[in-house]
Every structure is written in C-alpha cells, then in structure tokens.
Amino acid sequence: MKLSTQKRLASELLKCGVSRVRFDPERLEDIEDAITREDVRRLIEDGVIYKLQARGVSGAGAEAKRKGPGSRKGGKYSILPRKRRWIMRVRAQRRYIAGLRDRGVIDAKIYRRLYRLVKAGVFKSVAAVEEYIEVNKLGRRII
C-alpha cells in the first residue's frame, strides 16, 4: 500500500510540502483508490486528507535574541556603526543646548559657540556639555 502519488498530488493541491500532508488512518482504502487529482481534491474537501500547521519560530528562540550583550555576535561597531553613534550623540547634545537657549539659561551667542564645539566633537556626552557650562560659568541661574 504505497500512497506516495496521492501524497504528492495532495501536497500540490494543499500548496504545502509532502511532509505536512496527513491521511486519516481509518480511510486508507479510499485514499488508495484515489488515482486522479479530482479524487484527491474530493478527499481533501471531505477532510480525509489534510495538512499540518506550519512550524513557526519558538518563543525560546525569540527570547535568545532579546537576551543582551552576552548573546550578541559581532564587534562594537558592527552592532551600531560609528556614524550612527555619532549622530545619536550629536543630536542629543544639540537638543540639550537648544533647550537651555529656549529656557533662557544661555544666550544666543553662547549657544552658537557651544553648537560649534558640539559639531567639532569636543564633548563626549550631554553630561560633558553640562560640565563645560558649569566650569566656564556660561549659564545663568533661573529662579
């Protein structure tokens, strides 16, 4: 009792792989008699031949991707390129000094000077900009 032809026809009709096609074990005689595509199609409609649900990505696999630095592959700059890091840092610093200008902590002249320093890459972070302003007494205290 070789049902490989029926399995192949069913996989084409169900639009799936041969390994996903299943037969009802109690109706194997009917399946064996089915020799045409139309016969197999009728058996699919009757539910004698069906396909298994496709396997997806497991939750454990997705969890491993979210783990953190220990599970990452690749160097520091392959994960986040130098340019992207630069853009993120500079935008944050520019946002910070623009906020200070808008609140009146620094005037437009100091803002322009800080803007140029940010562009030149003088500051490593927003905290460094903050420290520079404090050390050089550029900001006015708002009460």
C-alpha positions in Angstrom: 0.0 0.0 0.0 2.1 2.8 -1.4 0.4 6.2 -1.2 3.3 8.4 -2.4 1.4 9.5 -5.6 -1.6 10.6 -3.6 0.6 12.4 -1.1 2.4 14.3 -3.9 -0.9 15.3 -5.5 -2.3 16.4 -2.1 0.8 18.5 -1.4 0.4 20.3 -4.7 -3.3 20.9 -4.1 -2.8 22.0 -0.5 0.1 24.2 -1.5 2.5 22.7 1.1 5.4 20.2 1.4 4.9 16.5 1.2 6.0 16.1 4.8 3.0 18.2 6.0 0.3 16.1 4.3 -1.5 13.7 6.6 -4.1 11.0 5.9 -6.9 9.7 8.0 -5.8 6.2 9.0 -9.3 4.8 9.0 -10.0 5.8 5.4 -6.7 4.5 3.8 -8.7 2.3 1.3 -10.5 5.3 -0.1 -7.2 7.2 -0.4 -5.6 4.2 -2.2 -8.5 4.2 -4.7 -8.0 7.9 -5.5 -5.8 8.0 -8.6 -6.8 11.3 -10.2 -6.3 14.9 -9.0 -10.1 15.2 -8.8 -10.4 12.2 -6.5 -7.7 13.6 -4.2 -9.4 17.1 -4.2 -12.7 15.4 -3.1 -10.9 13.6 -0.3 -9.4 17.0 0.9 -12.9 18.5 0.9 -14.2 15.6 3.0 -11.3 16.0 5.5 -9.8 12.6 4.8 -6.6 14.3 3.6 -5.3 17.4 5.5 -2.2 19.4 6.1 -0.4 20.0 9.4 0.1 23.5 10.7 3.4 25.1 9.7 6.0 25.3 12.4 6.9 28.8 13.5 9.8 30.4 15.4 9.7 29.2 19.0 9.4 31.6 21.9 12.7 30.4 23.3 14.5 31.4 20.0 13.0 34.8 20.2 13.9 35.1 23.8 17.6 34.4 23.0 17.6 37.3 20.6 16.4 39.7 23.3 19.0 38.4 25.9 21.6 41.2 25.8 25.2 41.9 25.2 26.4 38.4 26.1 24.5 36.8 23.3 25.3 39.4 20.6 27.7 38.4 17.8 29.9 40.9 16.1 32.0 43.8 17.3 31.0 47.1 18.9 30.7 48.9 15.6 29.0 46.1 13.6 26.1 46.3 16.1 25.9 50.1 16.0 28.1 51.8 13.4 30.4 54.7 14.4 28.4 57.1 12.3 25.1 56.2 13.9 26.6 56.5 17.3 28.0 60.0 16.4 24.6 61.1 15.0 22.8 60.0 18.2 25.3 61.7 20.5 25.4 65.0 18.5 21.6 65.2 18.2 21.2 64.7 22.0 23.8 67.4 22.7 22.2 69.8 20.2 18.8 69.2 21.7 20.2 69.9 25.2 21.8 73.2 24.3 18.7 74.3 22.3 16.6 73.6 25.4 18.9 75.7 27.5 18.7 78.6 25.0 14.9 78.4 24.8 14.6 78.5 28.7 17.0 81.5 28.8 19.8 79.7 30.7 22.2 80.6 27.9 22.0 83.4 25.3 22.2 83.1 21.5 25.9 83.9 21.4 26.9 81.2 23.9 24.5 78.8 22.1 26.4 79.4 18.8 29.7 78.8 20.5 28.5 75.6 22.1 27.0 74.5 18.8 30.3 74.8 17.1 32.0 72.9 19.9 29.5 70.1 19.6 30.0 69.9 15.9 33.8 69.7 16.4 33.3 66.7 18.6 34.7 68.3 21.8 32.0 66.8 24.1 31.6 63.0 24.7 28.1 63.4 26.1 25.4 65.7 27.3 26.9 65.5 30.8 30.2 66.8 29.4 28.4 69.8 27.8 26.7 70.4 31.2 30.1 70.3 33.0 31.7 72.6 30.5 28.9 75.2 31.0 29.3 74.9 34.8 33.2 75.1 34.8 33.2 78.1 32.4 30.2 79.8 34.2 28.4 80.3 30.9 24.8 79.6 32.2 22.6 81.9 34.2 20.7 80.5 37.1 16.9 80.7 36.6 15.0 81.1 39.9 
